[in-house]
C-alpha cells in the first residue's frame, strides 16, 4: 500500500455559470431564474477537488486564459491545497466557461461548455510534468482538453506503472486505440453507448456494451449509472454496485466527477476495486445534494459517514467478488 495517496489529474478548468429555474425559455422568451451561482468547475478541476477532499495529495495540470475569470483558478486551487505549478495561462484564449441550467424541481441539468484555454493544452505540457506523474499512484484524465493531450498523459503514466483512469467525457468521436492505455475506463451510459455503438437501456445491454469496450483493450470498465449505482467489468469481476441515497437532489452536474475523484483516491489508498467504486457512488450521492460542481465535492469524513449510515460502515456493496484488486 502506498505511504500516501497521490493522484495526478490532467483536465479542464472552467468557470461555471449555473442558473436554477423551472423550465427552459422558448425562442424569444425571457424567464426568471430561482438562483444563480458562479464558481470554479470543469471536469479536471472537479475531479481534482474530489480526490483532494477525499484524502489524496493532488497535482492538477490545467489551463486558464489571462482574463478576469482566470483569477478564480489560482485562488480556488491554492485554497484547496492543490499546487498551481501546472496551471498554464494562455493569452490567445479566454478562460473556459459553462452555462448550466439546473431544473429547480428535479436537480437535473443541461450544460453548454466553452472549453477556451483548455484547448491549448498540448502533449508537451503533459511531458513537462512527467516527473510528477511518475511519483503518483493514480493518473486520471478526461476529454475537456485535446484527446492527444489526454493520450500523452496516459502513455507517460503507463510508462511509469502508474494506474490509469480515463473518464471519456464528454462523449466525443474518439480514436479507440486510447482505450488500450486504460487500467480503468469510466463512461456513463451515454458515453458507453457512444464508445460501443450499442444500446444500454437494460442491465444486460449495459453488460454487453461494457464487454465490447473491454475488448478494445481496457483492463476494467466501470460504468456510472447515476441513481442506479455502477457496473464493474474486469478480468475477474462482473457486478453491479448498489447506489447510495442522496440526502436530497439539488444539482446533478458534478456527480460523475465526484465519483471519479473519490474512486481515484480510494485506489491510491490501496482499496479493492469494489470498495473504491462503492466509495465513488457515495461521493456522487453527496455531491448532488449541494449546489455547484467543484465546491460541492464531498470530504472523506462525509463519505465515511454516508457509508456508515446506509450500510453499517461497510462499503462492500458489490454483490460478489468485492475484493478483486486492480
N, C-alpha and C positions, 0 to 999 in steps of 0.2 A: 504494500500500500504506500502511495507517495507520502512524503513528510508533510507536504502542504498541497491542497488542491490548487493547481494553476491552470487557468483557461485562457487561451488566446482567441479573440473574436475578430474576424475580418468582416466588416459590413458598414452599413449606412448610418449617417447622422441626418435626421430630417426633423424639421420643426413641425409639430402637429398643430393644426387649427381645427379644433373639434367643436361642432355645433350640435346641441341636443334639440330636437324638435319632433313634433308629431306629424310625420309625412314629409314628402319632398315637394318643392314647388313645381308647378307646371310651367311650360314656356311662357315667359312674360309675367309670371306671378311672383310676388314677394310674400313670404310668410315670416312670422316671428319665431325666434329661437327661444327655447326654455333655458338655455345656458350656453356658455362659451368658455373654452379653456384653450390657452396657447401654451405649449410646453415642448420639451425635448422628446424625440421619438426616433423612428427609423428602426428597421429590423435589427441591424447590427447593434445599435445603442441599446435597444430594449433587451436584447439577449445578453449583452454585456452587463447591464444593470441587474438583470435577473440572476446571472451567475454570481455577481459580486455580493448581492444581498443574501443569497443562499449559502454564502460561505467561502467562495473562491477568491484567490488573488487573480485579478483580471487585467489583461492588456487588450486594448482595442485599437485596431487600425481602421481609420475612418477619414472623412473629408468634410470640409465646410468651405464656404466662399469667404469673401472679405467684407460682406455686407453686415448690417447691424444684427442680423439673426445669428451670425457666426459666434458672437459672444456667448450665446446660450450653451454652445457645445463645450467650450473650455470651462466655463463656470460650473456647469452641471457635472461634467465628468470629474473635475477636481473635487467637487463636493461629495461625490460618491467614491472617492479614493481610487479612481482609475487614472492611470498616467495619461497625459496628453502628448507624450513623446511621439506617438504615431498618429496624431491629429494633423492632417495636411490641409493647408489653406491654399485655395486656387482663386486667382484674380479673374479668370475668364468665365466664371460661372457663379451664380448666386447659390446660397445655401439651399439644400433640398427642403421642400415643404410639402405638406399633405393636407388636403381638405378632407375632414372626416365628418360624415353625417351619422349621428347616433340617434336611433329611434328611441324617443323618450318613454315609450310604452314597453318595449321588449329589450332594449340594450343592444340590438343588432346594429351593424354598421355598414356603411358604404364609403369607400375611400378612393380619392383621386390623388396620385402621387406625382410630384415633380422631383426627380432624383438629383437634379442640379449637380453640385460639385462632386458627388459620389461617382459620376460617370468619368471623372478624370483619374480615378484610382487605376493604376496600371500594374501589370505583373512586377515591374521593377520596385514598386512600393512594398509588395509582399517580400520580394527577395532581400530588400534592405532590412527587413525585420526577421530574417532567418534565425539569428542567434536567439531572439526572444521566443520565437515559435518553438525552437528545438528544446527550450528549457521548460515548456509547459507539458501538462499531462493530456490535455484535450485541445483540439483546434476545431472551431465552429465557424461556418460561413453560410451565406445566403445569396440572393440574386438582385439586390438593390444597388449593386455596382456591377461592372462588366463581368460576364461569366469567365473570361480569360483570366481575370484577376483572382476570382474565387478558385479557379483551377490551379493557378500558380501557388496559392496558399496551401491547397490540399496536397499538391506534389511535394512541397517543402516539408509539410508535416509527415507525410508518408516516408520521406527520405530519412527522417529522424525518429521513426517509430512512435510518433505522437498519434493518439487516437483521433480519427477524423469524423466529424459530424457535418453533414451537408443538409441544410434546410432549403429545398428547391422552391423558394418563394420570393416573389410572386411567380405564378405559373407562366412560363415563357417558353418559346421554342428553345431547345437545348441540345447541344451535342452530347448524346447519351454516353459517350465514352468517359465523361466526367464521373459517371456513376461508379465506374471501376475503382475510383480513388476513395470511395466511401466505406469506412467501417460501419457507419450508421447513416442512413438517409431518412429524413423525417418529413414526408409530404403530408398535407391534409388531403381530404377526399378529392377536392378539385384538382390539386396537383398530382395526386395519384392517377386520376383519370387521364390527365394530360400526358404524363410520362408513359403510361401503359397503353393508352389508346383503347381502354376497356371500360365498361360500366362499373360503377361502385355503389349501387343502390342497396345491396344486401350484404350481409356478412360474408356469404360465400363469394360474392363478386369482389368484395374488398380483399379477401384472401387470395383469389385468383389473380387480381391485378397486382398485388404485392409480390406474388411469385414471379410474375412477368418482370417486375422491376429488379427483383433479386437476381434473376437470370442475366441481367445486364451487367452484373459484377459487384453489386453492393453486398457486404457481408451480412448486414442486418437491415431490415426495413421496419421502421416504426411509423405507423400511420396515426396521426392525431384525428380524433373523431368528435371533438367538442364535448357536448353533454353525454355522449355515448362512451367516453373514455379513450382508449387507444387500442391498436392492434400491433403485435410484435411478431415478426417473422425472422428467424435466424437459422443458423446451421443446425441447432438442436432445440429450437424454440418455435412454437406456433400457437399463440394465445391472444385472447382479448383481455385487456386490462380494465377493471371496473372504474367508473368515474367517481369523482368526489362531487358532493353537492355544494354549489356556491352559496354563501350566506344570502346574497341577493344578486341579481344580474343588473348591472348598471351600464357597463360598456365592455363589449367583447373584443375590441380592436387588438389588444395586446396578448390575448390568451395563448396563442401559439408560441409567441416569443418567450413568455414566462415558462412555458413547458420546456422549450429547448434549453434555455439558460439554466434552469434548475436541474434538468436531467444531466447537462454537461458537468455541473458541479458535483452531483452525486457520483457520476462515473469517475471524475477526477479524484474523488474521495475513496475509490475502490469498491463502490457499491455494485451489486449484480445488476444486470440489465433490467430484470423485472422490477427490482426495488427502485432503480433510477427512473424508469418510466412512470411508476406509481407516484414518486415524488414530483415528477413533472406534471402529472394530472392534478395533484393537489395545488401546485403553484398556479396552474391555469385557472382552476376554480376560484382561487383567492383573487387573482388579477381582475376577473370580470366583475367583482363586487366593488371595484373602485373606478373612478373616472380617470381618463388619460391612458397613456401607454407606459413609457419609461417610469414615471412617478408611481405607477400602480403596481410595479413588480414587488412581490412579497418577500419577506425576510425568512431566514432559516427557522427562526422561532415560530413565525406564523404558520409555516408549512408543517412543522412538527406538531403544533397544536391542533391543526385541522386533522392530521392523520390520527392523533390521539383521540380526538372527539368522534371521528367517524369510523374508526376501525380498531379501537382499543390500543393504539400505539404501534400496531404492526402495519408496515407499509407493503406487505407482501400480498398485493391484490391480484397478481397474476394467477390464473386458475390452476396452472400446473407449471412445473419446471422453473420456478421463480428464481432459482439460484444459479442459472446459467450465466457465466461470466463473459464479458466482451473481450 
